[in-house]
Each structure stands twice: as C-alpha cells, then as structure tokens.
Amino acid sequence: MAYCTQTDVEHAAGGATKLIQLADFDADGVADSAVLTAAIDEAEEWINSYCAKLYAVPFDTVPDIIVRECAREAVYRLKDSRLAATQRDHDAHDKREDWLEGISYGRISLGVDPPPSKASTVSPTVESDRTATTGALNREDLEGFW
C-alpha cells in the first residue's frame, strides 16, 4: 500500500495542471502513471529508510503526516527530475530530512495514538556489555580506549 495517492500528490503540487507539467513526460496532456508511481515509491522508500530505525515499515496504518510528507517529497522528486526544483524546494526537502532524522532517533513523534509498531530491531531496554556491577567506570574498563 503506497503512503500517498495521485490525488495527494496533485494537492501537494498545487493542482492538476501543475502535476501534469511535472509528470507528463510523453506530452499527451495526462500525468504519466509510471512516472508518478516511481516518484511516490522513491519518496516512500526514503521515508522508510529513516523510520525503519524505530518503526516497523511499511506502516500498517499510515499516519496523516506521513501521507502529506510523502506527497510533498514525491513532488520534490518530480521537480528535481525536471531540473525545476528551486532553492525553496531544496530547503523544504532538507527540513523533511531533518524531521525524519528526528523521528528515527525518537526525538519527534508521529503524533498518532497508539504509535506505529516498533521495529523488530528496537530493544526495549538499553543493553550493556560491561561486567562491572557497580556501574562505575574504572581504569580497566577504559583500557585501549585511547
């Protein structure tokens, strides 16, 4: 299940006319479905590459914010493929990337309750390979550190 639809991307692009300008590679006046699907897939994979650190992806239930940001990223990728991305577009992409990084480290919530399922690689507790029972560091613990 894709995170966003053509309608979502159309809305993020600013309407049907603008989407056609970005996704009509064969100049027939209709957005090419293969081009649009590729942009959505790329955006989804990019989002998953960050969210997979904390959540099981693809999401079973896609949070609304992921739908919106996936559509915006698909538009960015369409613009970039046409060499039409402005500095403002690049800045927005960078902000999305920072946002996703915050999600991947658990600093930013997706804003849904209950939250999506955790990734199988997420440990419920911090694990330590230290054998000291006191919790204090000593010279032997740091041997070879520098």
Steps between C-alpha positions, in 0.01 A plus 500: 500500500651832392521773760331752273282508192504698177240729655731567796790579265273719285402697808865534609597615150241776503238349274450276199659740252823524697514125548459447126787741438719290728391147411400513132817370336331387178324836448150357462343736755465232770732428792688178421402240757840325483683827568265586785521152649880510486509836681262374770702177540826695532347729761360204693832315494677814620255540788532131588879524506471738796191363674624139488747582773214532748180373337390194306472613139311518280244640742183294537300813570665800339496812720354808328827687534684224311239522221557875467877485518516209256294700250720807548814293453356340185438849360857598590635195318287578194626858499857386548471257207386791281779722635224729625569482875562841651711586801178510700425142387848384602465673838161332559655163408782561749245586771311176426827313531573663838145416612543136396832482680325625815240226459767235449666596830171524687532876558190573291168321525279411206213640704277196491361300788571216518838544331595268213651162582864504603760353268620154595850642542393742773602382842263581787791570736854622472735205491852517632790269446674627812558244771544745784212482743564836662428702188816705558772518241851408594839495331455141379168583331673771299806296406574541131245778465764754403 
